[in-house]
Amino acid sequence: MADGAVLLDEQWIASLIDASADVSGDHSAVVAVAIGKKQQAVLTIESGRVVGAGDEDAVAVTVPVTSEQLQAFADGSESVAQAYMRGDVKPVGSTGALLAFVELFENPAFRANRSD
């Protein structure tokens, strides 16, 4: 989005699907991304790429972030792994499932394909 705000809607999930089309990885999980208490998107990540929205009942990890953090992760100006190690990102749930989210957002092909 032009103002830097991220909306966790169907269009955002579709943009992740498109951006991760050329991505391959080792991790799969159902991950919830939350901005505050009002916005949440559930992603199904399979072998490093987003394949669609996920089932809330299957969420293995919830990653609470700010809109600014999420934008920085997507454009590569911030590392998800480093933010996690600093304690700036405090996921709730499976640390193993978090690896799918980290792998996606740290992938150079994913970052190169991001449009927003």
Secondary structure, 3 states (H helix, E strand, C coil): CCCCCCCCCHHHHHHHHHHCCCCCCCCCEEEEEEECCCEEEEEEEECCEEEEECCHHHCCEEEEECHHHHHHHHHCCCCHHHHHHHCCCCCEECHHHHHHHHHHHHCHHHHHHCCC
